[in-house]
Amino acid sequence: DAEVGYTFNDNISLVAGAQNLFDETPDKNPWAGIVGSEYPATSPMGFNGGFWYARGIYSF
């Protein structure tokens, strides 16, 4: 995970970040045919891949 931001002045900031930055997927579940899920539910990185975002902040 990573996040960077920049504050332009007291009112305006921009932030960009990512969760699972390198889009890793867990090892496949060897019991997938029995339990019905391709990836283990306990994987720390999840099975949906990467998530990237940007956020703009304006304060009054």
Backbone torsions as a table, in degrees:
resi	resn	phi	psi	omega
1	ASP	NA	146.8	179.3
2	ALA	-153.3	151.0	176.5
3	GLU	-152.1	134.6	175.8
4	VAL	-130.1	150.6	-179.9
5	GLY	-146.6	160.3	177.7
6	TYR	-139.4	132.4	177.2
7	THR	-103.7	118.0	-178.5
8	PHE	-78.0	-42.5	177.3
9	ASN	-157.1	-166.8	-177.9
10	ASP	-64.1	-18.1	-173.4
11	ASN	-109.4	-23.9	-170.2
12	ILE	-123.8	128.5	175.7
13	SER	-137.4	149.3	173.2
14	LEU	-124.6	141.0	-179.1
15	VAL	-135.2	138.7	173.4
16	ALA	-133.9	144.7	-178.4
17	GLY	-161.1	179.8	-179.9
18	ALA	-152.0	145.3	168.9
19	GLN	-111.7	136.8	-172.2
20	ASN	55.4	59.0	-172.0
21	LEU	-50.4	-40.3	-175.8
22	PHE	-96.3	14.5	174.0
23	ASP	54.0	46.1	179.4
24	GLU	-82.3	149.9	173.1
25	THR	-121.2	150.9	-179.7
26	PRO	-71.0	167.2	173.4
27	ASP	-62.3	145.8	-179.5
28	LYS	-66.1	147.3	-179.5
29	ASN	-73.9	119.5	179.7
30	PRO	-67.7	-15.5	-180.0
31	TRP	-103.8	21.7	-175.0
32	ALA	-56.6	-38.1	-179.7
33	GLY	-67.3	-22.5	-178.6
34	ILE	-94.4	-46.2	-174.7
35	VAL	-91.1	-15.7	174.3
36	GLY	85.5	11.8	175.5
37	SER	-129.1	133.5	-175.9
38	GLU	-67.7	-34.0	-178.9
39	TYR	-119.0	150.7	177.9
40	PRO	-63.4	141.4	-180.0
41	ALA	-71.3	-18.5	-176.6
42	THR	-94.6	12.0	-179.2
43	SER	-66.9	136.1	-179.0
44	PRO	-70.5	-21.1	-176.6
45	MET	-101.3	-4.9	-179.2
46	GLY	75.0	173.5	-177.7
47	PHE	-114.6	2.9	-178.3
48	ASN	-88.9	-2.3	179.8
49	GLY	83.9	-160.2	-175.8
50	GLY	-78.5	156.4	177.3
51	PHE	-136.4	118.0	-178.8
52	TRP	-114.8	148.9	-177.1
53	TYR	-150.5	161.0	173.3
54	ALA	-136.4	145.4	-177.1
55	ARG	-139.6	133.3	172.7
56	GLY	-108.7	137.0	-177.7
57	ILE	-124.9	127.3	174.6
58	TYR	-125.4	123.4	179.6
59	SER	-107.2	137.8	178.4
60	PHE	-87.0	NA	NA
